[in-house]
């Protein structure tokens, strides 16, 4: 038998290693010896009896201690189980809170993004003129456009009149030129006639 087997058997017999098996063995041997002895003196027999009662009390104390320890460990086990359940419940609550926090964080990011976009749009809008100013400017531009249209029509009318006048002038110049040409022709004919008459007279 090896050392490990001896230690294993010792632990199985002795339990927690408090020497209970040794006490029981000593008590058993003392009891057997006390029962088998007949020539002891009453004082020695009484001392042996008291010693056996003391050993028995120690064994009962050890048993009671073991029972109390077992009950205490069972109570602690129940306490640990209850604590484990509480911890599991707390872990579940923590997981739910973490999930909720993630959702809140995502919403917060969305709100922050929308707020930044809103600020950018608000800045762009604030740089643009308001509706009243735009309407007044548009009305002014419409008035200016109408005035320009009127001016354009007047200028086109004047241009058309000047074209007609120019056409009349050019036509008159052509007629006058034709008239001058006719006069020149007439003068030339007259000069020729005069020259012939002068020739004939001479």
Secondary structure, DSSP 8 states (H G I E B T S, - for coil): --HHHHHHHHHHHHTTTSSHHHHHHHHHHHHHHHHH--S--HHHHHHHHHHHHHHHHHHHHHHHHHHHHHHHHHHHHHHHHHHHHHHHHHHHHHHHHHHHHHHHHHHHHHHHHHHHHHHHHHHHHHHS--HHHHHHHHHHHHHHHHHHHHHHHHHHHHHHHHHHHHHHHHHHHHHHHHHHHHHHHHHHHHHHHHHHHHHHH-
